[in-house]
Amino acid sequence: MKVRTPLSQGWTLRLDTGRHTPEQAPPGLAGAVVPARVPGCVHTDLMAAGWLADPYLDRNEDEVAWVGRADWTYATELPRRDGAFERADLVFDGLDTVAAVRVAGRLLGRTRNMHRSYRFDVTELLADGPAPLDVTFTSAYVEAEAVRTALGERPNSYPEPFNHVRKMACSFGWDWGPTLVTAGVWREARIEQWSTARLASVRPHVTVAEDGTGVAEIVVGLDRTAGGRDRALRLVAAVGDASAEVAVAPGESTATVTVRVPDAELWWPRGHGDQPLYGCTVVLSETDGGRALDTWERRIGFRTIALDTSADAHGSAFTLVVNGTPVFARGVNWIPDDAFPARVTPDRYRTRLTQAAEAGVDLVRVWGGGIYEDRAFYDVCDELGLMVWQDFLFACAAYPEEQPLRSEIEAEARENVIRLMPHPSLVLWNGNNENLWGFADWEWEQALAGDSWGEGYYLGLLPRVVAQTDPTRPYWAGSPWSGSWDHTPNDPDHGTAHSWEVWNRRDYADYLTTVPRFVAEFGWQAPPALATLERALSERPLSADSPGMLHHQKAEDGNGKLNRGLAPHFPPPADFDTWHYLTQLNQARAVAAGVEHWRSHWPRCAGTVLWQLNDCWPVTSWAAIDGDGRPKPLWFEMRRLYADRLLTIQDRDGEPVLVGCNQGAATWETTVTVRRVRADGEVLAHAEVALKAAGREVATERLPESVTRFGDARREFLVADAWGSPRAWGSPRSSEAGSGGGAGSGGDLRAVRFACPDREFAYPAASYEVRVSEDGADGARVTVTAGGLVRDLLLQADRLHADARTDHGRVTLLPGESTTWRVTGWPRPDARTARAALFCVNGAGGVRE
């Protein structure tokens, strides 16, 4: 049986001084031997050894920029090989990026791609005893700039040469990320010893027959030793309790074995069914004696996936169809969870993706400027029912199609398609992020003047690789992409669309002007939690435009856009705390405006994919979860927006209507109480509206004119409540679940509608009582009872304690209503601290009574 020996111990790192040493390198580092971790990278090793300040803090990022311009060598010792095996291979699952690999001084090969693995035969080199291993990394800048010089400039959204080297593009900085150009052995390194033959590749083509039989057609590629070429072999594959086997004739390097599972349980996206997973094992054995040579093990799931792009009265669709069921995708975009990806552990993947699932997400798009994530990422998605939209790694730039890049890209694509295709969560391969759009609409075509730019990848190479390697999944050429050059790539009526004009130039109310077929990117910025800012920045007091805050704001004119986004809605904030609260609130409101509108137009609009779920460091960004893992108010808003049942008030033909969006399988039938209320709490009109939405459908009901006819828009607003249990419309409301409108217990839903901006509304001064009671060893309950209207009341948990978390977000309360937050991670609860952590529109920053 093949034996794997991880190479995770005994590594050292040194700065190479023979070629070029940046002047900024610390004195004494040249010649020093630094202990190193594998997997890891230069930055984290230097930090651990005390040679480098944490680049996530203050403006240290600038001080460590020299690291990415230096050359480095990782070294360790390889063990003597076991003579019982015919072959010993040195295997790297990931080298970042431009490296020369030497054993005992002999050059084995050079690498230039972070996104693929490498294998070297070291059988003879390890025959006589241990041997030194050196992996020498050349700065990725050197490689990228050399390729750029040879092939010519290509348009790029950032002034960095990331499109000329196969490395994580956002290592070179992005509008949410730091510029930290890494190097190192970033994935597992190991020695593999084997004899006769090994499993070089395993490709399970998983389908479901019309009679419900699960079919796993497993295509295997073999690598043989010289002595194993003439040996007959046997392949046995098992899926659950079913199995099959085939004989492999001498000299053959490929074989196919098909396993059939009667009445297979189907894998479904979360919210649509269960996620049964079947163990899949492939064993390669000798025919004579039956000795096992190699084993491959994964989990697979049976489901069908199709992409409906049919033409209709509104254009052409983009709808994911799973097991024959059209799905409204409730999605988020995923970026690398750390600028140093080797630090992202399986537990961290599980934590972050569980946060996504708990927010109602059922689709995660792995964005094309990052990495093909670790197997642990996709394993968790399989378990949680999170569909994965996987970009190939091209983003926001024109990519040369000449050598040496073309051969690297094909090898990278084939390897990663094979590596990821066992996962049932993977539902779509996408060619690139925004590059087709850039060519058409960002003046790239003129700048290129006929040079290659990537079209041959997206419309040629990549669809061919997917068709040949993983034909059970759909491929889409890019995002945005309208399906052909007959329409501009970002045409909202065709295919996928990105909505960025709103954040960049317009108020979020402009989300309501279009109904894209599928919104693959949209979003609004906000700063991270206060505790995250206080950990990352030493400057005091914090201010929106302090040097540290601006350094941790990477978007062009980001703070200007934040402030312009506030201006139509709120008076200028008087202090930092108010600015912080209002920008976080505005982020939640902006996203709510888009999602409620687009969901109300299902099935014409078949999905929204929020930019973005996560951050890779502490930064002001579009993320719902900040760089320290703390949920922003947007995360709680997502939980409301992506719930199976969403109650909203929308406009149809210029009139407000009640809309019930039902993504659950069961019919949703309820009576909605709609009230027109004055700012002082007096109910001016009310109506009972019957709402019935069949499973996976949207229901719309007109509202009576008596409710919608405002007498004074500055003093009146609408409230719509769908109770989880029968209740008198005027009874006091008690909320624990939380939502943007103030969801009540038992699944109660609330939608509120104000007819004028907050800055024009005649709010009464906020009045409420706060009660705090202990709830376990480090928890508490914070109950707020409103004496009058309280708009968008928010308890900021991190202001209670850096480790505190709450169970819901913003709530709008009418007089006499109450809400209770359950808080964990708060060891010494008290009412004064709670009051100081409460903010609302009509009394931000700790109301005093």
C-alpha positions in Angstrom: 0.0 0.0 0.0 1.2 3.5 -0.8 2.7 5.3 2.2 2.4 9.1 2.7 4.8 10.9 5.0 4.0 14.6 5.6 6.9 16.9 5.6 5.7 19.3 8.3 8.7 19.4 10.7 12.2 20.7 10.7 11.8 23.5 8.2 13.8 26.7 8.2 13.6 29.9 6.3 16.3 32.3 5.1 16.5 35.5 3.2 18.4 35.1 -0.1 21.0 37.8 -0.5 22.7 36.6 -3.7 20.3 38.3 -6.1 18.7 41.3 -4.5 17.9 42.2 -0.9 15.4 45.0 -0.3 16.9 47.9 1.7 13.9 47.8 4.1 14.8 44.3 5.4 15.6 44.3 9.1 19.4 44.4 9.9 20.6 41.0 10.9 17.9 39.1 9.0 20.4 38.4 6.1 22.2 35.2 7.2 19.7 34.4 10.0 18.0 31.0 10.1 14.4 31.4 10.9 12.2 28.5 12.1 9.4 27.9 9.6 6.1 26.2 9.4 4.8 24.1 6.5 2.2 24.7 5.3 2.7 28.4 5.8 4.3 31.5 4.2 7.2 33.9 4.7 5.1 36.6 6.4 3.7 34.3 9.1 7.1 32.7 9.7 8.8 36.1 10.1 6.0 37.3 12.4 6.3 34.2 14.6 10.1 34.7 14.9 9.7 38.4 15.8 11.2 39.8 12.6 8.0 41.3 11.3 5.2 43.5 12.7 1.6 42.2 12.2 0.6 43.8 8.9 -3.1 43.8 9.9 -2.4 46.4 12.6 -2.3 50.1 12.1 -0.4 50.9 9.0 2.2 48.1 9.3 1.2 46.8 5.9 3.3 49.5 4.3 6.3 48.6 6.5 6.3 45.0 5.4 5.9 45.6 1.7 9.6 44.7 1.1 8.9 41.0 1.9 7.1 40.5 -1.4 10.1 41.9 -3.3 12.6 39.6 -1.7 13.7 36.0 -2.5 13.5 33.3 0.1 14.6 29.7 0.6 12.8 27.0 2.7 14.9 24.0 3.7 14.5 20.7 5.5 15.9 17.2 5.3 14.2 14.4 3.5 14.2 10.9 5.0 15.9 7.9 3.5 13.5 5.9 1.4 12.2 2.5 2.4 13.8 -0.1 0.1 10.6 -2.1 0.1 9.0 0.4 -2.3 9.9 0.8 -5.9 9.3 4.5 -6.1 9.5 7.6 -3.8 8.0 10.9 -4.9 8.3 14.3 -3.4 4.9 15.9 -3.6 3.8 19.5 -3.1 0.1 20.3 -3.0 0.9 24.0 -3.3 4.0 26.2 -3.9 3.6 29.9 -3.8 4.6 30.7 -6.5 7.8 30.9 -8.5 10.2 28.2 -7.1 13.2 26.0 -7.8 13.2 22.6 -6.0 16.5 21.0 -5.3 17.4 17.8 -3.4 21.0 17.2 -2.5 21.9 20.1 -4.7 20.2 18.7 -7.8 17.6 20.8 -9.5 14.4 18.7 -9.8 12.2 21.4 -11.4 10.9 24.9 -11.4 7.4 26.0 -10.7 5.4 29.1 -11.6 1.8 28.4 -10.5 0.4 28.6 -7.0 -2.9 26.9 -8.0 -1.5 23.4 -8.9 0.4 20.6 -7.3 3.9 19.2 -8.2 5.4 15.8 -8.1 9.1 14.8 -8.4 10.7 11.4 -8.5 13.3 11.2 -5.7 13.8 7.5 -5.7 17.5 7.5 -6.4 18.2 10.6 -4.5 17.0 9.1 -1.2 18.4 5.6 -1.8 21.6 6.1 0.3 20.2 8.1 3.2 18.6 11.4 4.1 19.1 14.3 1.7 18.7 18.1 2.0 15.7 19.7 0.3 15.8 23.4 -0.7 12.9 25.3 -2.2 14.0 28.7 -3.4 11.3 31.2 -4.1 11.8 34.1 -6.5 9.6 37.2 -5.8 6.4 36.9 -7.7 6.9 40.5 -8.8 10.0 39.4 -10.7 8.2 36.7 -12.6 5.1 38.8 -13.3 7.1 41.8 -14.5 9.3 39.6 -16.7 6.2 38.0 -18.4 4.6 41.5 -18.8 7.8 42.7 -20.5 7.9 39.7 -22.8 4.2 39.7 -23.7 3.2 43.3 -23.3 0.9 45.3 -21.0 -2.7 44.2 -20.6 -5.6 46.3 -19.1 -5.9 45.8 -15.3 -8.2 47.3 -12.7 -5.3 47.7 -10.3 -1.7 48.9 -10.8 -0.2 45.5 -10.0 0.9 42.8 -12.5 -1.2 39.9 -11.0 -2.6 39.0 -14.4 0.9 37.9 -15.6 1.5 35.3 -12.9 -0.6 32.3 -11.7 -0.9 33.5 -8.1 -3.8 34.5 -5.9 -4.6 37.9 -7.5 -5.7 39.6 -4.2 -2.2 39.0 -2.8 -1.4 42.1 -4.8 -4.2 44.1 -3.0 -7.9 44.7 -3.8 -10.5 47.3 -2.9 -11.0 45.4 0.4 -7.6 43.7 0.9 -4.0 44.5 1.8 -1.1 44.2 -0.6 0.9 41.3 0.9 2.7 39.4 -1.8 3.4 36.0 -0.2 5.8 33.2 -0.8 6.1 29.7 0.7 5.1 26.1 0.9 1.4 27.0 1.3 -0.1 23.5 1.2 1.0 20.1 2.3 4.4 18.7 1.3 5.0 15.0 1.6 6.9 11.9 0.5 4.8 9.2 -1.2 6.3 5.7 -1.5 4.7 3.1 -3.7 5.2 0.1 -5.9 3.7 -1.3 -9.1 1.0 1.4 -9.7 -0.8 4.3 -8.0 -4.1 6.1 -8.5 -3.0 9.3 -10.4 -6.5 10.7 -10.8 -10.1 9.7 -9.9 -13.1 11.3 -11.6 -16.5 10.3 -10.3 -19.2 11.3 -12.8 -22.3 11.2 -10.5 -25.8 11.2 -12.1 -29.3 10.0 -11.3 -31.2 7.7 -13.7 -34.8 8.2 -14.4 -35.8 5.3 -12.2 -34.0 6.9 -9.2 -30.8 4.8 -9.4 -27.7 6.7 -8.4 -25.0 6.2 -10.9 -21.3 6.8 -10.2 -19.2 6.3 -13.3 -15.7 6.5 -11.9 -12.9 7.2 -14.4 -9.4 6.4 -13.0 -6.0 7.4 -14.3 -3.0 5.2 -13.3 0.7 5.8 -12.9 2.9 2.7 -13.1 6.5 2.0 -12.2 8.8 0.4 -14.8 8.3 -2.9 -13.1 4.5 -2.5 -12.9 3.8 -1.8 -16.6 3.2 -5.4 -17.5 1.1 -6.3 -14.4 -2.6 -7.0 -14.5 -4.5 -4.9 -11.9 -7.9 -4.7 -10.4 -10.1 -1.8 -9.5 -12.9 -2.1 -6.9 -15.2 0.8 -6.2 -17.8 1.0 -3.5 -20.5 3.7 -2.9 -22.3 3.1 0.3 -23.3 -0.6 0.3 -23.0 -1.0 -3.5 -19.8 -2.0 -5.3 -18.4 -2.9 -8.6 -15.0 -4.0 -10.0 -13.1 -4.1 -13.3 -9.8 -5.7 -14.4 -7.1 -3.5 -15.8 -5.0 -5.1 -18.4 -1.2 -4.9 -18.4 0.0 -1.6 -19.8 -3.3 0.2 -19.5 -3.2 3.6 -17.8 -7.0 4.3 -17.6 -10.1 2.4 -16.5 -13.7 3.0 -15.7 -15.8 1.3 -13.1 -19.5 2.1 -12.6 -21.4 1.7 -9.4 -25.2 1.7 -9.3 -27.1 2.6 -6.1 -30.8 1.7 -6.2 -33.2 4.3 -4.9 -30.5 6.7 -4.1 -31.3 9.4 -1.6 -31.0 12.8 -3.2 -28.7 15.6 -2.1 -30.5 18.9 -1.9 -29.5 22.5 -1.2 -30.3 23.6 2.3 -34.0 24.6 2.7 -35.0 22.2 -0.1 -34.3 18.8 1.5 -31.6 16.8 3.2 -27.9 16.3 2.3 -27.2 12.6 2.4 -23.6 11.8 1.6 -22.3 8.4 0.5 -18.8 7.2 1.2 -17.0 6.4 -2.1 -13.9 4.3 -2.0 -11.7 3.2 -4.9 -9.1 0.5 -4.3 -6.3 -0.5 -6.7 -5.0 -4.0 -6.2 -2.8 -6.5 -7.8 -4.7 -9.3 -9.5 -2.2 -11.9 -8.3 -2.4 -12.1 -4.5 -4.8 -9.2 -4.3 -2.4 -6.9 -2.5 -3.8 -3.4 -2.2 -1.6 -0.8 -3.9 -3.5 2.5 -3.4 -6.8 3.8 -2.0 -8.9 6.9 -2.8 -11.7 7.9 -0.4 -14.2 10.8 -0.7 -17.9 11.4 0.0 -20.3 12.0 -2.9 -23.9 12.9 -3.3 -26.5 12.1 -5.9 -28.3 15.0 -7.5 -28.9 16.5 -10.9 -27.9 20.1 -11.7 -28.9 22.1 -14.8 -28.8 25.7 -15.8 -32.0 27.1 -17.4 -31.0 29.9 -19.8 -34.2 29.7 -21.9 -35.6 32.8 -23.7 -38.8 34.4 -22.4 -40.7 37.6 -22.5 -38.2 39.3 -20.2 -35.0 38.2 -22.0 -33.1 35.0 -21.2 -33.1 33.3 -17.8 -30.3 32.2 -15.5 -31.9 29.7 -13.1 -30.2 26.9 -11.3 -32.3 23.7 -11.4 -31.5 21.0 -8.8 -33.2 17.6 -9.0 -35.6 19.2 -11.5 -36.6 22.0 -9.1 -35.9 25.6 -10.0 -34.1 27.3 -7.1 -34.0 31.0 -6.1 -30.3 31.2 -5.1 -29.8 33.0 -1.8 -26.1 33.6 -2.2 -23.0 35.3 -0.9 -19.6 35.9 -2.6 -16.6 34.3 -0.8 -13.1 35.8 -0.8 -10.1 34.1 0.9 -10.8 34.2 4.6 -7.3 35.3 5.4 -4.7 37.2 3.3 -2.4 34.3 4.4 -4.5 31.3 3.2 -2.4 28.7 5.0 -3.8 30.1 8.3 -7.4 29.1 7.4 -8.0 25.8 9.3 -10.8 23.3 8.7 -12.4 24.6 11.9 -12.3 28.1 10.6 -13.9 27.1 7.4 -16.7 25.4 9.3 -17.2 28.4 11.5 -17.5 30.8 8.6 -19.7 28.6 6.4 -21.9 27.8 9.4 -22.4 31.5 9.8 -23.4 31.6 6.2 -25.9 28.8 6.6 -27.3 30.3 9.8 -28.0 33.5 7.8 -30.2 31.6 5.3 -27.5 31.3 2.6 -27.8 28.4 0.2 -25.2 29.3 -2.4 -21.5 30.4 -2.0 -19.7 31.8 -5.0 -15.9 31.3 -4.7 -14.7 34.5 -6.4 -12.1 34.4 -9.1 -9.4 36.6 -7.6 -8.7 34.2 -4.7 -7.9 30.5 -4.6 -9.4 27.1 -5.3 -10.2 26.5 -1.6 -9.1 23.5 0.5 -11.0 20.3 0.5 -12.3 21.2 4.0 -14.2 24.1 2.5 -16.2 21.9 0.1 -16.7 19.2 2.6 -18.5 21.6 4.9 -20.6 22.9 2.0 -21.5 19.3 1.2 -22.7 18.8 4.7 -24.6 22.1 5.1 -26.3 22.1 1.7 -24.5 25.1 0.5 -24.3 25.1 -3.3 -20.9 26.2 -4.6 -20.5 28.4 -7.6 -16.8 28.0 -8.5 -15.0 30.7 -10.5 -11.9 29.8 -12.4 -9.2 32.1 -11.2 -9.4 35.2 -13.4 -10.6 38.6 -12.1 -10.8 42.2 -13.3 -8.0 42.1 -15.9 -7.0 41.1 -19.3 -5.0 37.8 -19.2 -2.4 37.0 -21.9 -3.1 33.7 -23.8 0.5 33.1 -24.9 3.0 30.8 -23.3 4.1 30.3 -20.6 0.7 31.2 -19.1 -1.5 29.2 -21.4 0.0 25.8 -20.6 -0.1 26.7 -16.9 -3.7 27.6 -17.0 -4.7 24.4 -18.8 -2.9 22.2 -16.3 -4.3 24.2 -13.4 -7.9 23.9 -14.7 -7.7 20.2 -15.4 -6.2 19.4 -12.0 -8.7 21.5 -10.0 -11.8 20.3 -11.9 -10.7 16.7 -11.1 -9.9 17.7 -7.5 -13.3 19.3 -6.8 -15.7 17.3 -8.9 -16.5 14.7 -6.2 -18.3 17.4 -4.2 -22.1 17.4 -4.7 -22.2 21.0 -3.4 -20.4 22.2 -6.5 -23.1 23.2 -9.0 -21.5 25.6 -11.5 -18.1 26.3 -13.1 -17.7 30.0 -14.0 -15.0 31.2 -16.4 -14.0 34.5 -14.9 -15.0 37.6 -12.9 -15.8 40.8 -14.9 -13.3 40.2 -17.7 -15.8 39.9 -20.5 -17.5 42.9 -19.1 -14.2 44.8 -19.0 -13.4 44.0 -22.6 -16.8 45.3 -23.8 -17.5 48.3 -21.6 -14.2 49.4 -19.9 -12.4 50.5 -23.0 -10.1 47.4 -22.9 -10.7 46.5 -26.6 -9.2 49.8 -27.7 -6.2 49.5 -25.3 -5.5 45.9 -26.4 -5.2 46.7 -30.1 -5.6 43.1 -31.0 -3.6 41.5 -28.2 -4.9 38.4 -26.6 -6.9 39.1 -23.4 -8.5 35.8 -22.2 -11.5 35.3 -24.5 -9.8 32.1 -25.7 -9.8 30.8 -22.1 -13.4 31.7 -21.3 -15.1 30.7 -24.5 -12.6 28.0 -25.6 -10.2 26.3 -23.3 -12.2 26.2 -20.1 -15.5 25.0 -21.5 -13.6 22.3 -23.3 -11.8 21.2 -20.1 -15.1 21.1 -18.2 -16.9 19.2 -21.0 -14.1 16.6 -21.2 -13.5 16.2 -17.5 -16.7 17.0 -15.6 -19.6 16.9 -18.1 -22.2 16.5 -15.3 -22.0 20.2 -14.4 -22.9 23.4 -16.3 -20.3 25.9 -17.3 -20.9 29.7 -17.7 -18.3 31.8 -19.4 -18.1 34.6 -16.9 -19.9 36.9 -14.5 -21.4 39.1 -15.6 -22.2 37.4 -18.9 -25.3 37.6 -21.0 -24.8 34.3 -22.7 -23.4 35.6 -26.0 -21.9 38.6 -27.7 -25.4 39.5 -29.0 -25.9 41.5 -25.8 -23.5 43.5 -23.6 -22.1 41.2 -20.9 -23.8 43.1 -18.1 -27.2 43.3 -19.7 -29.6 42.7 -16.7 -32.2 41.0 -19.0 -29.8 38.2 -20.0 -27.8 35.9 -17.8 -25.9 37.2 -14.8 -25.5 40.8 -13.8 -23.3 42.8 -11.4 -25.0 45.9 -9.9 -22.2 48.4 -8.9 -23.5 51.7 -10.3 -25.7 52.0 -7.2 -22.9 51.8 -4.6 -20.5 53.8 -6.8 -22.8 56.6 -7.9 -26.4 56.3 -6.8 -28.7 56.0 -3.8 -29.7 52.4 -3.0 -33.3 53.2 -3.9 -32.0 52.8 -7.5 -31.9 49.0 -6.9 -35.7 49.2 -7.5 -35.4 50.4 -11.1 -34.3 47.1 -12.6 -35.1 43.4 -12.3 -32.0 41.4 -13.4 -32.4 37.8 -14.2 -29.7 36.9 -11.7 -27.8 39.4 -9.5 -24.3 37.8 -9.1 -22.7 40.8 -7.3 -24.1 43.8 -5.5 -23.4 45.3 -2.1 -22.9 48.3 0.2 -20.0 49.1 2.5 -19.8 49.5 6.3 -17.0 49.6 8.8 -16.3 46.5 11.0 -17.4 46.2 14.6 -15.9 48.7 17.0 -14.0 46.0 18.9 -12.4 44.9 15.6 -11.4 48.5 14.9 -10.0 49.0 18.4 -7.9 45.8 18.2 -6.5 46.7 14.8 -5.9 50.5 15.3 -4.0 52.0 18.2 -5.0 55.6 17.4 -7.4 57.2 19.8 -9.9 58.6 19.5 -11.1 56.8 16.4 -12.6 59.0 13.7 -14.0 58.2 10.3 -11.1 59.9 8.5 -8.2 59.2 10.8 -5.0 57.8 9.2 -5.5 54.3 10.4 -9.2 54.2 9.4 -8.4 55.4 6.0 -5.6 52.9 5.6 -8.1 50.2 6.4 -10.4 51.5 3.7 -9.2 50.2 0.4 -12.0 51.2 -1.9 -11.5 54.2 -4.2 -13.2 57.2 -2.4 -14.7 54.6 -0.1 -15.5 57.0 2.8 -16.8 59.5 0.4 -19.2 57.0 -1.0 -20.2 56.0 2.6 -21.0 59.6 3.4 -22.8 60.3 0.2 -24.8 57.2 0.8 -25.9 58.6 4.2 -26.7 62.1 2.9 -30.2 61.3 1.3 -31.3 59.6 4.5 -29.8 61.1 7.6 -28.5 64.4 8.9 -24.6 64.5 9.1 -23.5 62.4 12.0 -22.4 64.4 15.0 -19.7 62.0 16.2 -17.8 58.8 15.3 -20.2 56.5 17.2 -23.2 57.9 15.3 -21.3 57.6 12.0 -20.3 54.0 12.8 -23.9 53.1 13.7 -25.5 54.8 10.7 -23.1 53.5 8.1 -23.7 49.9 9.4 -27.4 50.5 9.4 -27.3 52.0 5.9 -25.5 48.9 4.7 -28.2 46.7 6.0 -31.0 48.9 4.6 -29.3 49.1 1.2 -29.0 45.3 0.9 -32.6 44.9 2.1 -33.9 47.3 -0.5 -32.3 45.2 -3.3 -33.0 41.7 -2.0 -36.7 42.4 -1.1 -37.3 43.9 -4.5 -35.5 41.2 -6.4 -37.0 38.3 -4.4 -40.5 39.8 -5.0 -39.9 39.2 -8.7 -39.2 35.5 -8.6 -39.0 33.6 -10.9 -38.0 36.4 -13.3 -35.1 37.1 -11.0 -33.6 33.8 -9.9 -31.0 34.7 -7.4 -29.0 37.3 -5.5 -25.4 36.8 -4.5 -24.3 39.4 -2.0 -20.9 40.9 -2.2 -19.5 39.7 0.2 -19.8 37.2 3.1 -16.4 37.6 4.7 -13.2 39.7 5.0 -9.5 38.6 5.0 -8.3 41.3 7.5 -9.8 44.1 9.6 -11.2 46.6 7.0 -14.1 48.7 6.0 -15.8 46.7 3.3 -18.9 45.2 1.8 -18.7 42.1 4.1 -21.4 40.8 6.4 -18.9 39.3 8.7 -15.8 41.4 9.5 -12.2 40.4 9.5 -12.3 39.3 13.2 -15.3 37.1 12.5 -17.8 39.4 14.1 -21.2 39.6 12.4 -22.2 43.1 11.3 -25.8 44.2 11.4 -26.0 43.1 7.8 -25.5 39.5 8.8 -28.7 39.6 10.9 -30.5 41.4 8.1 -29.4 38.6 5.7 -31.1 36.1 8.1 -34.4 38.0 7.6 -33.9 38.5 3.9 -32.9 34.9 3.1 -35.5 33.3 5.4 -37.9 31.0 3.6 -40.7 33.5 4.3 -40.2 37.2 3.7 -42.9 39.8 4.1 -42.3 43.1 2.3 -44.1 46.1 0.9 -43.2 46.9 -2.7 -44.5 49.1 -5.4 -46.5 47.9 -8.4 -47.8 50.4 -10.9 -47.0 53.2 -8.6 -49.0 51.8 -5.6 -47.7 50.0 -2.5 -48.6 46.3 -2.4 -48.1 43.6 0.2 -45.8 40.8 -1.0 -45.2 37.4 0.6 -42.1 35.6 -0.7 -42.3 31.9 0.1 -39.2 29.7 -0.6 -40.5 26.9 1.6 -42.2 23.8 0.2 -45.4 24.2 2.1 -48.1 26.8 1.3 -47.9 29.9 3.4 -51.3 31.2 4.3 -51.7 34.0 6.8 -53.6 37.1 7.7 -51.5 40.3 7.7 -52.4 43.2 9.9 -51.6 46.5 8.1 -51.7 49.7 10.0 -51.0 53.4 9.1 -49.5 54.8 12.3 -48.6 58.3 13.4 -45.2 59.1 14.8 -46.7 59.4 18.3 -48.0 55.8 18.0 -51.7 56.6 17.2 -53.2 54.1 14.7 -54.9 56.1 12.0 -56.1 53.2 9.9 -55.8 49.4 9.8 -56.8 46.5 7.6 -56.7 42.7 7.6 -55.2 41.3 4.4 -55.3 37.6 3.5 -52.1 36.4 2.0 -51.6 33.0 0.5 -48.3 32.0 -1.2 -47.9 28.4 -2.6 -44.6 26.6 -2.0 -41.7 28.3 -3.9 -43.9 31.1 -5.1 -44.6 34.8 -4.5 -48.0 36.2 -3.6 -49.0 39.9 -4.1 -52.0 41.6 -2.6 -53.3 45.2 -3.1 -53.6 47.3 0.1 -56.7 49.3 0.8 -56.5 53.0 0.0 -57.5 53.8 3.6 -54.2 52.4 4.8 -51.9 53.7 2.0 -53.3 57.2 1.7 -50.9 59.3 3.9 -52.2 62.5 5.4 -48.7 63.8 6.4 -45.8 61.7 5.1 -43.5 63.4 7.6 -45.5 62.0 10.5 -47.0 58.7 9.2 -45.7 55.3 8.3 -47.0 51.8 7.5 -46.6 48.7 9.6 -47.5 45.2 8.3 -47.5 42.3 10.7 -47.9 38.6 10.0 -48.3 36.9 13.4 -47.0 33.4 14.0 -50.1 32.7 16.1 -53.5 34.4 16.3 -53.4 37.6 18.2 -55.3 40.9 18.4 -53.9 43.4 16.1 -53.4 46.0 18.8 -51.8 43.7 21.4 -48.3 44.5 22.8 -45.5 43.0 20.7 -42.7 40.9 22.2 -39.8 40.2 20.0 -36.9 37.8 20.4 -36.2 36.5 16.9 -35.4 39.9 15.4 -35.5 41.4 11.9 -35.1 44.6 10.1 -38.7 45.5 10.9 -38.8 43.9 14.3 -39.7 40.2 14.0 -41.6 38.8 16.9 -41.6 35.4 18.6 -43.0 32.3 16.9 -41.8 33.3 13.5 -43.6 36.7 13.4 -42.8 38.9 10.5 -42.9 42.7 10.2 -42.5 45.1 7.3 -42.3 48.8 7.8 -42.5 51.6 5.2 -41.7 55.2 5.7 -42.7 57.6 2.9 -39.9 60.1 3.5 -36.2 60.0 4.5 -35.3 59.8 8.1 -33.8 63.2 8.0 -37.3 64.6 7.1 -39.4 62.5 9.4 -40.8 64.1 12.6 -39.5 61.4 15.0 -40.3 61.8 18.6 -37.3 61.6 20.9 -36.6 57.9 21.6 -37.9 56.7 24.9 -37.4 53.2 26.3 -36.7 51.2 29.4 -33.8 48.7 29.6 -33.8 45.6 31.8 -30.8 43.2 32.1 -31.0 39.8 33.6 -28.3 37.1 33.8 -28.7 34.0 31.6 -26.1 31.4 32.4 -22.5 31.8 33.4 -21.4 34.4 30.8 -24.8 35.4 29.3 -27.6 37.8 29.8 -30.9 38.9 28.5 -31.4 42.6 27.5 -35.0 43.6 27.3 -36.0 46.9 25.9 -39.6 48.2 26.2 -40.5 51.2 24.0 -42.3 54.2 25.5 -42.7 55.6 21.9 -41.6 54.9 18.4 -38.1 53.5 18.3 -36.7 53.1 14.8 -34.0 50.5 14.0 -32.9 49.9 17.5 -29.6 48.0 17.6 -27.7 46.4 20.4 -24.0 46.4 19.4 -22.7 43.3 21.2 -19.0 44.1 21.0 -19.6 47.2 23.0 -20.7 45.0 25.9 -17.6 42.9 25.7 -15.2 42.0 22.9 -16.3 38.4 23.0 -20.1 39.1 23.3 -22.6 38.0 20.6 -26.3 38.6 20.3 -29.1 36.6 18.7 -30.7 39.3 16.5 -30.1 42.6 14.9 -32.1 45.8 14.4 -35.7 46.1 15.5 -38.4 48.8 15.1 -40.7 49.1 18.1 -44.0 50.9 18.5 -45.1 52.3 21.9 -45.5 49.5 24.5 -43.7 46.9 22.4 -40.6 45.1 23.7 -37.7 43.1 22.4 -35.2 40.8 24.2 -31.7 40.1 23.0 -30.0 37.0 24.3 -26.3 37.8 24.8 -23.5 35.3 25.2 -19.8 36.0 26.1 -20.7 38.8 28.5 -19.3 37.8 31.9 -20.5 40.8 34.0 -23.8 42.1 32.6 -25.2 45.5 33.7 -27.8 47.9 32.5 -25.6 50.9 32.2 -23.3 49.1 29.8 -26.3 47.8 27.9 -27.8 51.2 27.5 -24.5 52.6 26.2 -24.4 49.8 23.5 -28.0 50.6 22.2 -28.4 52.8 19.2 -31.5 53.9 17.2 -32.3 56.4 14.4 -34.2 58.7 16.7 -31.7 58.6 19.6 -28.4 57.0 18.5 -25.9 56.5 21.2 -27.4 55.5 24.5 -30.8 57.2 25.2 -31.0 59.0 28.5 -34.4 59.2 30.2 
